[in-house]
Amino acid sequence: MASVRFERRIGAPADQVWSLVGDPSRITEWFPGVLGARVEGDRRTLRLATGVEMPERILAADARTRHFAYRLEADLVRFHLGTIDVFELGPRDTLVVYATTAEPDTMALVIGGATDEALDAIARQVAAPEE
């Protein structure tokens, strides 16, 4: 089993960042290669750019602690746990931590590579316009 973790400081309010990453249907706006997301209760099904659908179970979406956790339930993984945590460091200073643990190990690396890009996309989405 392998784990990867990426962090990014973002110059935006934590609540603004959470409104993007804490809404399971908005993943299409920031995770590379995800073109669609259907959410039904604690189930989310992602439609990837390749046409493949990836079923997930949402384990937590806690606005109070700004913690989101999910598990891929696709046949290609024996185990998966993804977590996103949003921490307020200051009024316009937020730390986002995205971690993935998966088996087989290669899945953690594949998801991890996309996670780094996802954090950049989140930062671009919530960035304040130039004055």
C-alpha positions as CSV (number, residue, x, y, z in Angstrom):
1,M,0.0,0.0,0.0
2,A,1.3,3.4,-0.9
3,S,0.5,6.9,0.2
4,V,1.1,10.3,-1.3
5,R,0.3,13.7,0.2
6,F,0.4,17.2,-1.4
7,E,-0.1,20.6,0.3
8,R,-0.7,24.0,-1.2
9,R,-1.1,27.4,0.5
10,I,-3.7,29.4,-1.3
11,G,-4.3,33.1,-0.9
12,A,-8.1,32.9,-0.4
13,P,-10.5,32.5,2.5
14,A,-10.8,28.9,3.7
15,D,-14.6,29.1,3.4
16,Q,-14.3,30.0,-0.3
17,V,-11.8,27.1,-0.9
18,W,-14.1,24.7,1.0
19,S,-17.1,25.8,-1.0
20,L,-15.3,24.5,-4.1
21,V,-13.7,21.3,-2.8
22,G,-16.3,20.4,-0.2
23,D,-19.1,20.1,-2.9
24,P,-18.8,16.7,-4.4
25,S,-20.4,17.7,-7.7
26,R,-17.9,20.5,-8.3
27,I,-14.9,18.2,-8.8
28,T,-15.2,18.7,-12.5
29,E,-14.1,22.3,-12.0
30,W,-10.7,21.4,-10.5
31,F,-9.6,17.8,-10.9
32,P,-7.9,17.1,-14.2
33,G,-9.5,14.6,-16.5
34,V,-12.9,14.5,-14.7
35,L,-15.6,15.6,-17.1
36,G,-18.7,14.6,-15.2
37,A,-19.8,13.9,-11.6
38,R,-23.1,12.3,-10.6
39,V,-23.8,12.5,-6.9
40,E,-26.6,10.4,-5.3
41,G,-26.5,10.3,-1.5
42,D,-23.1,9.1,-0.4
43,R,-22.2,7.8,-3.9
44,R,-20.4,9.8,-6.6
45,T,-19.7,8.5,-10.0
46,L,-17.0,10.3,-12.0
47,R,-16.9,10.3,-15.8
48,L,-13.3,10.5,-16.9
49,A,-12.0,12.0,-20.1
50,T,-11.2,8.5,-21.3
51,G,-14.9,7.7,-21.0
52,V,-14.4,5.4,-18.0
53,E,-16.8,5.8,-15.1
54,M,-15.3,5.6,-11.6
55,P,-17.6,4.8,-8.7
56,E,-16.8,6.4,-5.3
57,R,-18.3,6.4,-1.8
58,I,-18.2,9.7,0.0
59,L,-17.2,8.9,3.6
60,A,-17.2,12.4,5.0
61,A,-18.1,15.9,3.9
62,D,-17.8,17.9,7.1
63,A,-18.2,21.7,6.6
64,R,-17.4,22.4,10.2
65,T,-14.0,20.8,10.1
66,R,-13.6,21.3,6.3
67,H,-12.8,17.6,5.8
68,F,-13.7,15.6,2.8
69,A,-13.0,11.8,2.5
70,Y,-13.9,9.3,-0.2
71,R,-13.1,5.8,-1.4
72,L,-12.8,4.6,-5.0
73,E,-14.9,1.5,-5.4
74,A,-13.6,0.5,-8.8
75,D,-12.4,-3.0,-9.6
76,L,-8.9,-1.7,-10.5
77,V,-8.2,-0.9,-6.8
78,R,-8.0,-3.2,-3.9
79,F,-8.0,-0.3,-1.4
80,H,-8.3,3.5,-1.7
81,L,-8.8,6.4,0.6
82,G,-8.6,10.0,-0.4
83,T,-8.8,12.9,2.0
84,I,-8.9,16.7,1.5
85,D,-8.5,19.0,4.4
86,V,-8.8,22.8,4.3
87,F,-7.2,24.8,7.1
88,E,-7.6,28.5,7.7
89,L,-4.2,30.0,8.5
90,G,-5.4,33.6,8.2
91,P,-8.2,35.7,6.6
92,R,-6.9,35.1,3.1
93,D,-4.4,32.3,3.8
94,T,-5.5,28.7,3.5
95,L,-3.7,25.4,3.5
96,V,-5.1,22.6,1.5
97,V,-3.8,19.0,2.2
98,Y,-4.8,16.3,-0.3
99,A,-3.7,12.7,0.6
100,T,-4.3,9.4,-1.1
101,T,-3.5,5.9,0.1
102,A,-4.1,3.1,-2.4
103,E,-3.4,-0.5,-3.3
104,P,-2.0,-1.3,-5.8
105,D,0.8,1.2,-5.2
106,T,0.7,2.5,-8.7
107,M,-2.8,3.9,-8.2
108,A,-1.5,6.2,-5.4
109,L,1.1,7.5,-7.8
110,V,-1.3,8.0,-10.6
111,I,-3.9,9.8,-8.4
112,G,-1.1,11.7,-6.7
113,G,0.2,13.1,-10.0
114,A,-3.3,14.4,-10.8
115,T,-3.7,15.7,-7.2
116,D,-0.8,18.1,-7.6
117,E,-2.4,19.5,-10.7
118,A,-5.8,19.7,-8.9
119,L,-4.3,21.8,-6.1
120,D,-3.0,24.3,-8.7
121,A,-6.5,24.4,-10.3
122,I,-8.1,25.1,-7.0
123,A,-5.7,27.9,-6.4
124,R,-6.5,29.4,-9.8
125,Q,-10.3,29.1,-9.3
126,V,-10.3,31.0,-6.0
127,A,-7.6,33.5,-6.7
128,A,-8.6,37.1,-6.2
129,P,-8.7,39.1,-9.5
130,E,-5.8,41.4,-10.1
131,E,-6.6,45.0,-9.0
